[in-house]
Amino acid sequence: MSQEPLLHAQGLNKQFGAVVAAHDVDVRVNVGERVSLIGSNGAGKTTFVNMITGYVRADSGRILLGNTDISRLDPREITRMGVARSFQIPQLYPSMTVLENMLVALACHEARLSSWLPAASPKRVQRADEVLSRFKLLRHRERLVAELPGGLRKLIDIALAMTGSPRLLLLDEPTSGVAAEEKFPMMDTIMQALQGQALTVLFVEHDMDIVNRYCDRVVAFYSGRIIADDVPAVALAQTDVRRYVTGERLPEDAPHA
């Protein structure tokens, strides 16, 4: 794994009124890493993702993608530089088929979406089918998105993010809203689909079983600050993470008699 960071967030600060969403956040992510962002609701995880992708601008600090400062770029410019994301609530066209959603995404990445006909070119259909096949979605290509269950919609949203062949992929709670028995099979499908790709992945996740199994590193947030950054076994064992993230009741927290 390269030791040159693909992503380096340096001293990020962000406030929304009196709410501190990021305080001196500094994170380095190397090429090829699988990093999980954890923390309770409002801890700053999604704000961090939104700052990376240009949907929120930091009050101070900077974000480097390779050697390029992307802190002041808009989301389209950042996407063109190889950063893609999925959303907690999938951003899809429910009245269109799975294949049609893929073709629109491909056409948008090529910045030549002027009518439906060119979007459906044979080259784009082939590329769409390749991505759908990797995510085990090919059999659903002609189905309307509105007909599909939540887990499949999540997979489609991630497949859409992959149509631009990104080098950095951010997944916002990929297993939220998915039945417990479907979480591991779904994450297996995602990770298998990403195998062999020159791709770095950051994913926001609340399920610690998923975090333990699928990431190389954990970055834990609390009140806009990073309270742990290490391999899962070490990060999840830290006292502040157990208290503020996983919600354990520690002996020292018990009321004194």
N, C-alpha and C positions, 0 to 999 in steps of 0.2 A: 504494500500500500504506500502510495506517495506520501511524503511528509510535508509537502507543500500544500497548505490548505486551499481547498476549492472555495470555501466560504469563511470569511473572518468578519464577525460583527465586533466592532470596537467601541466600547464605552457608550452603548446606546441608552438614551434616556427618553421617556415619553410619559406625559401626564395628560389625563382627561379631566380638566377641572382640578378637584382635590384628590383624584384617584391617581396613584402612581402605578402605571402599567409596566414601566421598565425603568430600572435604576442601575446604571453602570453595568449593563449587560455586555459581557465579553465572551464570545464563543468562537472556537476554531473547529472547522469540520474538514477532515481530509478527504481526498478523492476515494470513492468507493465505500465510505463508511455508511452504516445503518444506525442512525441516532434517534432515540426516542425522547420526546419532550413531554415531561409529566408535571403534574401540579393540579391543585384543586381548581374549581371554576373561579375565574377572575385572577388567577395567579400570574398571568402574563404570557402564556404559551401562544395563544392565537394572535395577540398583539405582536409578538416576535415574528411569527410567520407572516403576518400582514406587512410588517416593516420590510422583511426580505423581499416580498413580492411586489412592493410598491403601493399597496392599498392603504397603508398608513405611513406617514413620514415621521421619522424620529425628530424629537426636539433638538437633540445633539448626538454626537457620535457619528460613525460611518460604517458602511457595510461594503466589504470588498468581495467581489466574485472573481477569483483569480487575482489579477493585478488591477482590476477595474473597479472604481468606486461607483456603486449603483444606488447610493443613498438618495439621490435626488431624481432618479429616473421614474417614469410612470410605468404602470404594470405592463403595457404593450412592449415597451422597450426592454424591460427585464425579461419578458417571455422570449423575445427574439434573441436574447443572449443565452438562452438555454435553461431557464428556470420555469418549471411547471408546477401546478398544484391541483389537488382535488379539494373538495369542500365537504364540511360536515353534513350539509344538505346538498345532495348532488345537483349540479347546475346543468339540467338537461331540457330538451324539448319533448315534453310528454306526448304530444300529438304526432310526433314523427317516429319512424322506425329506428332501431338501433343503428342500422347501416347508415341511414340518412343523418343521424347525429354525428357519426364518425366522419362522413363525407364533408359536412359543414365545417367540422373542426379542422380537417386537413386543408380545406380550401382557405380557411381563415389563416392558418399558419403560413400558407403560401401567398397570402395577401392579394388574392386575385378573385375574391368572391363577388362576381358581378351578376350572376344569374344561376339558377339551379342546374342548367345543362352542363356547364364546364365543371361544376362541383362533382358531377357524377362521371367523370372521365374514367376510362378503364384503368389507368395508372393509379388513380386514387382509390378505386374499388379494390384493386389488388392490395394496396397498402393497408386499407381499412381491414380487409379480411385477414391479413397477416397479424395485425395487432389483436383483433378479436379472437383469433385462434390461440394466441399466446395466453389470453385471459379466459380461455374455455367458454367463449361467448358466441362462437360462430353459429351454433344452432339457433341462436336467438336473433340473428341479424335482421330478419324480416318482421319481427314482432314490434308492436308499438311499445314505447317506453312506459306509457301509462298502464299497460297490462302487467308489468313486471314487479316482483317483490322488491323490498328495500335493499336486500343484499346484492341482488343483481344490478340494481341502479348504482350502488356504490362501486361495483366493479367497472361498470360502463364509464362512470365519471373518471376513474383512474385510467382506464383505457384511452379516454379522450385526452387526458393530460399527456399520454405517451405518444400521441400522434405527431408531436413536434420534435421527437427524438431528443429530449432534454438531457442535460448533464446533472441537473439538480432537481429532484422531485420532492415536493412537500405534500404530505398526506394529513389532512385534518380529521382526526378521529375516524379512521377507516372502518372500525368495527362497531361504532355507535349505532344503536337501533337494529343491530343484527342479533338474531336469536343465539343464545349461549352455545348451543350445539353446532352452530354454523361458523363461529368465530375462527376456530383453528383451521378448518378447511378453507375458509375464505382467505386467511392470511397465507396459508400454504400456496394457494393459487396466485396471489399477488407476488409473493417472493419468487416462486418458480417462473412467473412471467418476466420478472426483472433480472433473472439470472443471465449472465453472459452479456449484460448491458454495461457500458461504461457510465455508470450511474451512481450518484450519491443520493441517499434517501434520508429525509427527516420526517418523522411521523409523530403527531400528537396522539397520546393514548392514555386512557384511564384504567385499563385492565392490566394489572401487574403480571398476570400470567402471559399475556401477549408480549409485554415489554421484556420479560425474562427470556422468552423463547426466540424473539425475532430481531433484537437489536444488539449491536456491538457496544453501545455506549448509552448512558442515560444522562440527560441534563434536566435537573429538577428545579422548578420555579416555585417561589412563594412570595406573594406581595410584590411582584415585579422584579424580584432579585433571584439570582441563581444560588441555590443552597447546596447543590451537589452536581458534580460532573465527573463521572467515572464509569467503569464497567458495571453492568447491572448488579452483580453480587455485592460490590462495594457500595455503590450509590444507594441501593435500596436498604442497606443495613445501617445507614447513617441516622443518627437520632432525629435530626430535624426532618428528614424525609419520612421517617416512620411516624412522627408526630403530626406534621402538617400536610403530608401528601397521602400516605396510605391509611392515616387515621387510627393508628394503633394507640391504645392507652398504655403509656409507659409507667413503670412503678413510681418514678419521681413525680408523675402527674396526679397520683392518687391523693385525695384530701387527707390531711393529717388528723389523727384522732385528737 
